[in-house]
Amino acid sequence: AVVGVSTLGSGASGQVRLDYQGNQRLKTHTWGVEVSGALSANNIVATAANSSFAGASFTGTIDANGDLDVDGHTNLDNVSIAGVTTVANDTEFIIGSNANNKLPLKIKHDTISSGDVNYIDGRFTYFRSHAIRFYDQDNTSQQVAYFWPNQIGLHANNSEKLQVTNSGVNILNGNLS
């Protein structure tokens, strides 16, 4: 049963229109279908490159099998990333409960002001690991090493020179100069 005034007719150039109480709700074009007003559907598959949704709201799972291009601010409540994450050059990746607070962790690659430098910035930053090693990127020589339990080694020319352990300090080359 149809309640109110509904019209199904054809428009210009073979278009089909569906109106509800004098308001256009659906119209066909050579490129596809235009829906005006709210659309309630259980399964929408958008395969055209120019598909667009203005003011869309989704309550179920969204499966995006291509690139997702978002212009403007995006508020994501819970993000799980499987794969590589790229942050554009000379921008900051900020981690914290509030990006404007005084204590966030910032990771930045700066190619402009500092000539290709990476920064890890944070107040009260803790690293937890059984072994941490710092290497020179150009010649891959080890510079500083921390080994569990409680041993730190300082290296020069890829050779350990100073060792700090829980029992004291060891100078490995015999020279203190």
N, C-alpha and C positions, 0 to 999 in steps of 0.2 A: 504494500500500500504506500502511496505517495502522499505525504502530508505537506500542505503549503503549495507554493508554486514552484515546479521544477520544469526546466526546459532542456531538451536535447535537440540540437539543430546544427546546421552547418554554417560556417562563416565564410569569409572571403578566401578564395584560392583553395577550396576544398578542405578548409579547417573544420574540425568538429569541436563544438563548445558544449559544455555542460554547466548550466546555471542553476543556482538554488536561490529561490526567492529574489530573482532579479540580479543576483551577484554571480559573476563568473567564478567557477571553481576549478574547471579543467578545460584546457584548450590544446588541441594538437597543432603541431608545426611540422615543417619538412625536417627539422632537426630532432624532433621528439615531442614530449608532452610537457606542458606547463601546468603546475598545480598552484592555485591561489588559496590562501587560508591554511588551515592545519591539515596535515596528512598523518593518518594513523595507519601504520602498516607493520606486519610481523617480520617481513624480510625485504630489505631494499638492496638491490644490486645495482650500483652505478658503474657502468663500464665506459661511458663516454668521457673523453679527456676534458670536456667542458661542462661536466655535471657540476651543479652548484646548489647549495642549500643555505638559505639565509635564515638565521635564527633557529637552526636545528637543535634539537635536544634529544639525546639518546640515553636510554635507561639500561640497555642490555650491553652485551659484548660487541665491540666494534672491531672488525677484522679488516685492517688496511694493508693490502698486499702490494703497495707501491710506495712512492715517496709521499710524505705528509708535509705539505707546505703551509706553515702557519705564519701569517703576518699579524703583528701586534703581540700583546702580552698573552701568555698562556699560563693558566693556573692548573697544574696537574697535582692531584691530591696524593696519589700513590703511583710511583713509577718503577717499573722493573725493566732494566735495559739488558738485552742479550746481544752482545756484539760490540762494535766499535762506536764510541761517542766522539764526535768532532765538535770542538768549540772554535769559532772563527778566530783567526789571528788577531792579536792585540786586543782581546777581550778577556774578561775574567770569568772563571768558573767559580761561583761562590756557593759554599756549603754552610748552612747554619739555619737556626730556627727562624731567623729574620735577616734577610740580606742586608738590611740597613743597620743592624746592631753593631756593637763595638768589638765583638769577638768572633766573627765568622772565619772560616778557613777559606783562603783565596788561592787559586792556582791560575797562573797567567803565563802566557808566552808573549814576550814583548819584542817585536822586530823593529819598532820605530825609534823610541827614545833611548833604548839601551843597546841597540845593535845586536839583537838575537839572544836574549837572556830569558831563562825560565825562572819563575818565582813561585815559591810556596810560602804563603804569608799567613800567620796566625798567632794569636796570643795564647800562650799555654798549649803548645802543640806537643803531643806525645806520639812517639813511634814505638810500637810494640812488635818485637820480632825476636827470634832466637839468634839471628845473624843479620847484620846490616853491613853492607860494603859500599864504599864510594869509589868510583873509578873515574879516571881522566878520559873524557870522551874521545879525544884526538888520538891517544896512543894506548888506550885501554889499560893503563897501569893503575894498580890499586893504590889508593891514597890513604884511606882510613878504613879500618875494619873493626867491627864489634862482634865477638863470638860469645855465645852462651856457654858456660856461666861466667859472666863478669870478667871478660878479657877484652882490652882495647889495644889495637895495634896501629901505630903511625908508620907510614911507608914513604920512602923517597926513592925515586928511580926504580920503582916496582920491587923494592926490597924492604922488609920490615926493619925499622931502625929503633923504635921505642915500643915497649910493651908494658901496659898497665894491667895488673892482675889483682886479685883480692889479697895477695901477699905482699904487693909492693910494685916498684917500677924497675923494669929491666932495660938497660941500654945494650942493644944487641951487637953493635959494632965495636964496643969498647972505648969509644971516644966521646967525651963530653966537652964539646967545644962550641 
